[in-house]
Every structure is written in C-alpha cells, then in structure tokens.
C-alpha cells in the first residue's frame, strides 16, 4: 500500500512538472512572438542602439514571420534582414531559400540579408540574381556588385547596361544608369569605347554620366562646365572619330 502511495506521489509530481513545463513553454513562445512583433516595429536606429542586447531567441520567430505569406510584405522583408543581422551564419540556409523564392520581395530581401553573412555570400547571391525577372531585384543586385573590387563584376555591370532586358520600348530602365554610376567611380581606359558608345544613345542621363567618366579617365575636359551638353558630346564623338583606332588608348 505504501509503495502504491509512493508511486502515485511520484506520478502526481511528474504530471505537475509536465503541466508547469508546458505552461512555461507556452509563455516563452508567447513572449517570443510578442518580442518579434515589437522588434519589427523598431526603427533602424533603435535596432542599432540595441545591438548586442537582442536575444538570439527571437531568430526562430523572425524566420517564421519572414516566410509567413499571411504577414505584411514589408514586415516579412524586414524580418529576414533582422534575422540575418542578429543570427549571422545561422540564417544562411534561410537566405538561400529566400533567394529562390517565387516572391520578388523575398529575393530582394535575400540580397540585403546576405550582407550580414559575408561579402562573399552577398556578391554570390547578387551575381545569381542580376538577371532576375523583377527590376527591383536586379537593382538590389547592382548595388551589391557595384561595391565589389573584382574585375569580373565590372564586366557584369557592363552587361547590365547592354542587356536588352534593361531597356523598354527603346528607353533605358534605371539599372543602366545605376550600373554606369558605379563604373565611373573608377573608370578604366580600356572602357573608353564603351563610354563613347553610350554617347551615341538617345538617353541624356546616360550621356551625362558617360561624359563624366570620359573626363575622369582622361583627366581632360572639352570646354568649360557651362558649355552646352550637346557641344561637349559632339566634341568627344569628333575626337573618337579621329583617335578611336589609336593604339595609345
């Protein structure tokens, strides 16, 4: 009889422990979800001020939020980026999954989130998505590739400019001028023919950026800053018609 009482007591204590554990776990989960909601409302400056103070316990909740199609799009984007910012390498597989999503904003989020893993990861994903069907995604990829010092990434940016995907009804989409702005930060003499080619296009923005690149790479200006744009452009084209085949370029 005593043995039965002891066993019953042990069973009662065990049941009580299980009930308490489940209740406690439920509270943790509720707290975590609340914490994620709260975190998503913070501004970037507020998140920065909490740097190092945010528990990694929020990462599962952020990832769950990011891939929940019932949530607001901007919050899903932000959830993935914050998860990467807080979790680093532990979110790498989730970022790869997002980069292959059928939803363009998740692919865009993956490019931004990958920056918190490593430069290699962000450039790798950006190169893969540089021809994405969504213009916003291609633009996000250009921003990452534009910061690269790898010569092959310069070639990628020139391909973006030449790609018919980035033109519509004879007009340039913004990723062309976006790419060119990165290229003329450090123009190469071997790229002079490419810049001249853009002067021949009917796109004043591209022409102006190309002119800046030509002046920078040659350390030479035709006329003054006040001179008419078309006159400058024509002088460069005239110069090219005479010197374009020179081996000194």
RODREN-854292 format. One line per field, with one value per residue (C-alpha): residue in three letters; residue number from 1; x, z, y. Coordinates in steps of 0.1 Angstrom, whole numbers, plus 5000, padded with zeros to 4 digits. Last residue first. Layout:
REM RODREN-854292
residuo = [ala|...];
num = [NUM|...];
x = [X|...];
z = [Z|...];
y = [Y|...];
END
This chain:
REM RODREN-854292
residuo = [unk|unk|unk|unk|unk|unk|unk|unk|unk|unk|unk|unk|unk|unk|unk|unk|unk|unk|unk|unk|unk|unk|unk|unk|unk|unk|unk|unk|unk|unk|unk|unk|unk|unk|unk|unk|unk|unk|unk|unk|unk|unk|unk|unk|unk|unk|unk|unk|unk|unk|unk|unk|unk|unk|unk|unk|unk|unk|unk|unk|unk|unk|unk|unk|unk|unk|unk|unk|unk|unk|unk|unk|unk|unk|unk|unk|unk|unk|unk|unk|unk|unk|unk|unk|unk|unk|unk|unk|unk|unk|unk|unk|unk|unk|unk|unk|unk|unk|unk|unk|unk|unk|unk|unk|unk|unk|unk|unk|unk|unk|unk|unk|unk|unk|unk|unk|unk|unk|unk|unk|unk|unk|unk|unk|unk|unk|unk|unk|unk|unk|unk|unk|unk|unk|unk|unk|unk|unk|unk|unk|unk|unk|unk|unk|unk|unk|unk|unk|unk|unk|unk|unk|unk|unk|unk|unk|unk|unk|unk|unk|unk|unk|unk|unk|unk|unk|unk|unk|unk|unk|unk|unk|unk|unk|unk|unk|unk|unk|unk|unk|unk|unk|unk|unk|unk|unk|unk|unk|unk|unk|unk|unk|unk|unk|unk|unk|unk|unk|unk|unk|unk|unk|unk|unk|unk|unk|unk|unk|unk|unk|unk|unk|unk|unk|unk|unk|unk|unk|unk|unk|unk|unk|unk|unk|unk|unk|unk|unk|unk|unk|unk|unk|unk|unk|unk|unk|unk|unk|unk|unk|unk|unk|unk|unk|unk|unk|unk|unk|unk];
num = [249|248|247|246|245|244|243|242|241|240|239|238|237|236|235|234|233|232|231|230|229|228|227|226|225|224|223|222|221|220|219|218|217|216|215|214|213|212|211|210|209|208|207|206|205|204|203|202|201|200|199|198|197|196|195|194|193|192|191|190|189|188|187|186|185|184|183|182|181|180|179|178|177|176|175|174|173|172|171|170|169|168|167|166|165|164|163|162|161|160|159|158|157|156|155|154|153|152|151|150|149|148|147|146|145|144|143|142|141|140|139|138|137|136|135|134|133|132|131|130|129|128|127|126|125|124|123|122|121|120|119|118|117|116|115|114|113|112|111|110|109|108|107|106|105|104|103|102|101|100|99|98|97|96|95|94|93|92|91|90|89|88|87|86|85|84|83|82|81|80|79|78|77|76|75|74|73|72|71|70|69|68|67|66|65|64|63|62|61|60|59|58|57|56|55|54|53|52|51|50|49|48|47|46|45|44|43|42|41|40|39|38|37|36|35|34|33|32|31|30|29|28|27|26|25|24|23|22|21|20|19|18|17|16|15|14|13|12|11|10|9|8|7|6|5|4|3|2|1];
x = [5443|5477|5470|5449|5418|5394|5416|5400|5363|5368|5377|5346|5324|5340|5334|5298|5291|5306|5285|5254|5259|5263|5293|5290|5315|5340|5353|5363|5376|5406|5417|5413|5395|5376|5366|5354|5335|5318|5308|5294|5273|5259|5252|5235|5212|5206|5195|5193|5224|5256|5272|5267|5291|5317|5316|5320|5349|5366|5364|5401|5410|5393|5368|5369|5337|5327|5316|5293|5274|5272|5253|5227|5224|5215|5195|5171|5154|5166|5141|5137|5104|5118|5155|5171|5162|5180|5213|5240|5240|5236|5265|5287|5278|5288|5321|5328|5320|5347|5372|5366|5365|5329|5307|5288|5280|5260|5241|5236|5219|5194|5186|5181|5157|5137|5136|5120|5128|5162|5192|5215|5200|5229|5255|5237|5236|5274|5280|5261|5277|5313|5307|5297|5266|5252|5253|5232|5202|5201|5203|5178|5153|5152|5145|5118|5104|5103|5081|5088|5115|5150|5168|5145|5159|5194|5186|5171|5202|5225|5204|5228|5257|5246|5219|5212|5217|5205|5172|5169|5171|5146|5121|5124|5113|5085|5075|5074|5052|5026|5021|4998|5026|5046|5082|5096|5075|5088|5123|5118|5103|5131|5156|5140|5159|5191|5185|5188|5213|5243|5230|5200|5210|5213|5177|5165|5183|5168|5134|5116|5083|5098|5113|5080|5064|5094|5092|5055|5062|5090|5068|5040|5066|5080|5046|5037|5070|5060|5026|5041|5067|5041|5019|5048|5060|5025|5022|5056|5047|5014|5032|5058|5030|5011|5043|5048|5011|5013|5045|5028|5000];
z = [4242|4227|4200|4182|4163|4181|4176|4147|4150|4188|4189|4169|4193|4222|4206|4198|4235|4247|4222|4231|4268|4262|4279|4315|4328|4304|4271|4263|4296|4303|4331|4305|4329|4347|4316|4299|4330|4334|4297|4303|4332|4310|4281|4303|4316|4281|4266|4228|4225|4207|4239|4253|4226|4236|4272|4259|4237|4267|4288|4281|4299|4331|4351|4389|4402|4366|4369|4399|4381|4350|4369|4382|4348|4334|4364|4358|4328|4295|4268|4233|4242|4274|4280|4309|4294|4263|4282|4273|4306|4326|4306|4315|4352|4348|4333|4363|4384|4366|4377|4414|4436|4445|4456|4423|4427|4458|4444|4411|4429|4445|4411|4396|4425|4418|4381|4387|4361|4377|4355|4383|4406|4405|4407|4437|4455|4452|4460|4492|4502|4495|4514|4544|4565|4572|4535|4528|4543|4516|4487|4505|4510|4472|4466|4493|4476|4443|4455|4437|4463|4453|4472|4502|4504|4502|4530|4551|4546|4558|4589|4614|4597|4610|4637|4647|4613|4594|4615|4611|4573|4572|4595|4575|4542|4560|4576|4543|4528|4556|4570|4556|4534|4565|4554|4571|4603|4609|4603|4628|4654|4651|4655|4686|4709|4697|4724|4714|4736|4712|4691|4709|4697|4662|4664|4675|4646|4622|4635|4658|4648|4638|4673|4690|4668|4675|4712|4712|4694|4719|4749|4735|4730|4764|4779|4761|4774|4810|4806|4791|4819|4846|4832|4829|4864|4878|4860|4873|4909|4906|4892|4920|4946|4930|4931|4968|4976|4958|4977|5009|5000];
y = [5545|5548|5522|5547|5534|5558|5588|5607|5595|5595|5632|5640|5620|5638|5671|5662|5653|5686|5706|5686|5694|5732|5746|5758|5733|5747|5734|5698|5684|5662|5639|5611|5587|5614|5634|5602|5591|5624|5623|5588|5600|5629|5606|5580|5608|5622|5589|5588|5566|5577|5590|5554|5541|5566|5552|5516|5527|5544|5512|5503|5535|5522|5543|5542|5558|5557|5521|5526|5554|5532|5505|5529|5545|5510|5499|5528|5513|5528|5536|5520|5504|5490|5485|5466|5432|5443|5438|5463|5482|5450|5435|5465|5458|5421|5431|5454|5424|5404|5429|5421|5453|5448|5478|5478|5441|5448|5478|5460|5431|5454|5469|5434|5426|5458|5450|5416|5390|5383|5389|5400|5374|5349|5376|5392|5358|5353|5390|5387|5355|5367|5399|5379|5369|5403|5413|5382|5400|5426|5401|5378|5406|5412|5375|5377|5408|5390|5361|5328|5322|5311|5339|5332|5296|5309|5334|5306|5285|5313|5322|5306|5324|5358|5355|5391|5408|5378|5376|5414|5411|5382|5401|5433|5416|5399|5432|5450|5422|5422|5387|5360|5346|5336|5330|5361|5357|5322|5334|5363|5339|5314|5344|5359|5335|5352|5378|5414|5433|5431|5460|5476|5511|5497|5484|5518|5535|5510|5519|5495|5480|5447|5443|5446|5419|5397|5403|5395|5362|5354|5362|5339|5312|5316|5316|5284|5269|5278|5263|5232|5230|5236|5208|5184|5192|5187|5154|5143|5153|5133|5103|5104|5107|5078|5057|5065|5057|5024|5015|5024|5000];
END
